[in-house]
Amino acid sequence: MPDRLANEVEAWVKVLRGEGPRRHPARSYRCIRTTLSTLLSTLATWTDNGVVSLREVTEEDVTQAGRVRS
């Protein structure tokens, strides 16, 4: 995974843990691991297609990823 994308995923995990700019109850690491393990194949596909930042992901990319998931 490109460094920039990895850093963005890390920031996303921190937000889920309640460490973002808007404090909230933290999600458990178990919940985060489950969600991340589900998303890893999609992130790998996007990386293979040249995506280096989550900012590049379009609504169509997300919709297509949802269609592929069972």
C-alpha positions as CSV (number, residue, x, y, z in Angstrom):
1,M,0.0,0.0,0.0
2,P,1.4,3.4,-0.9
3,D,2.6,5.4,2.1
4,R,0.1,8.2,1.6
5,L,-2.8,5.7,1.5
6,A,-1.5,3.9,4.5
7,N,-1.3,7.2,6.4
8,E,-4.9,8.0,5.5
9,V,-6.1,4.6,6.7
10,E,-4.1,5.1,9.9
11,A,-5.9,8.5,10.4
12,W,-9.2,6.8,9.7
13,V,-8.5,4.3,12.5
14,K,-7.6,7.1,14.9
15,V,-10.9,8.8,14.1
16,L,-12.8,5.5,14.8
17,R,-10.9,5.3,18.1
18,G,-12.4,8.7,19.0
19,E,-9.1,10.5,18.5
20,G,-10.2,12.8,15.7
21,P,-11.1,16.5,15.9
22,R,-14.6,15.6,17.2
23,R,-14.3,13.4,20.3
24,H,-16.7,10.5,20.5
25,P,-16.9,7.0,22.1
26,A,-14.2,4.8,20.6
27,R,-15.0,1.8,18.4
28,S,-13.3,-1.3,19.6
29,Y,-10.2,-2.6,18.0
30,R,-12.1,-5.8,17.2
31,C,-14.7,-3.8,15.2
32,I,-12.0,-1.9,13.4
33,R,-10.0,-5.0,12.5
34,T,-13.2,-6.7,11.2
35,T,-14.0,-3.6,9.1
36,L,-10.5,-3.2,7.9
37,S,-10.1,-6.9,6.9
38,T,-13.2,-6.5,4.8
39,L,-11.8,-3.4,3.1
40,L,-8.3,-4.7,2.5
41,S,-9.1,-6.4,-0.8
42,T,-10.8,-3.3,-2.1
43,L,-7.9,-1.1,-1.0
44,A,-5.5,-3.6,-2.8
45,T,-7.6,-3.4,-6.0
46,W,-7.6,0.4,-5.9
47,T,-3.9,0.4,-5.3
48,D,-3.3,-2.0,-8.3
49,N,-5.4,0.5,-10.3
50,G,-3.0,3.4,-9.4
51,V,-4.8,4.9,-6.5
52,V,-2.4,6.5,-4.0
53,S,-4.8,8.5,-1.9
54,L,-8.3,8.0,-0.6
55,R,-9.1,11.4,-2.0
56,E,-8.8,9.9,-5.5
57,V,-11.6,7.4,-4.8
58,T,-14.9,8.4,-6.5
59,E,-18.5,7.6,-5.6
60,E,-18.5,5.3,-8.6
61,D,-15.4,3.5,-7.2
62,V,-17.2,2.9,-3.9
63,T,-20.4,1.8,-5.6
64,Q,-18.5,-0.7,-7.8
65,A,-16.7,-2.1,-4.7
66,G,-20.0,-2.6,-3.0
67,R,-21.3,-4.5,-6.0
68,V,-18.3,-6.9,-5.9
69,R,-18.7,-7.6,-2.2
70,S,-21.1,-10.4,-1.4
